[in-house]
Amino acid sequence: MRSLRLFGPFALMVPFFVLSGCVVEHDRTVERVHEPTEGYYDRDHHRYYHEHAWVVCDDRDPHCPT
């Protein structure tokens, strides 16, 4: 009977510790880097996105607005 008095409170705390581990793991997130879509025009820098790279607009470039 004495052993139940010693281990009873621990038996009630075990689910708390197990569930709190799941909550801590939930806060860990991975940030995704946004890649622009093909043909996206960046007005501030006067360039467009083509084949996974930025291309600076030229006066003769048909992809860039005038």
Backbone hydrogen bonds, N-H to C=O, Kabsch-Sander energy under -0.5 kcal/mol:
donor,donor_aa,acceptor,acceptor_aa,energy
5,R,1,M,-1.2
6,L,2,R,-1.4
7,F,3,S,-2.3
8,G,4,L,-1.6
11,A,7,F,-2.0
12,L,8,G,-1.3
13,M,9,P,-1.1
14,V,10,F,-1.5
17,F,13,M,-2.1
18,V,14,V,-2.2
19,L,15,P,-2.6
20,S,16,F,-2.0
21,G,17,F,-1.2
22,C,18,V,-0.8
23,V,19,L,-1.3
24,V,20,S,-1.8
25,E,21,G,-1.7
26,H,22,C,-1.2
27,D,23,V,-0.8
27,D,24,V,-0.8
28,R,25,E,-1.2
29,T,27,D,-0.7
34,H,32,R,-0.5
39,G,49,Y,-3.2
40,Y,37,T,-1.9
42,D,40,Y,-0.5
42,D,47,R,-3.3
43,R,41,Y,-0.8
46,H,42,D,-0.9
47,R,42,D,-1.5
48,Y,55,V,-2.5
49,Y,40,Y,-2.1
50,H,48,Y,-0.5
50,H,53,A,-2.9
55,V,48,Y,-3.1
57,C,46,H,-2.0
61,D,58,D,-0.9
64,C,61,D,-0.7
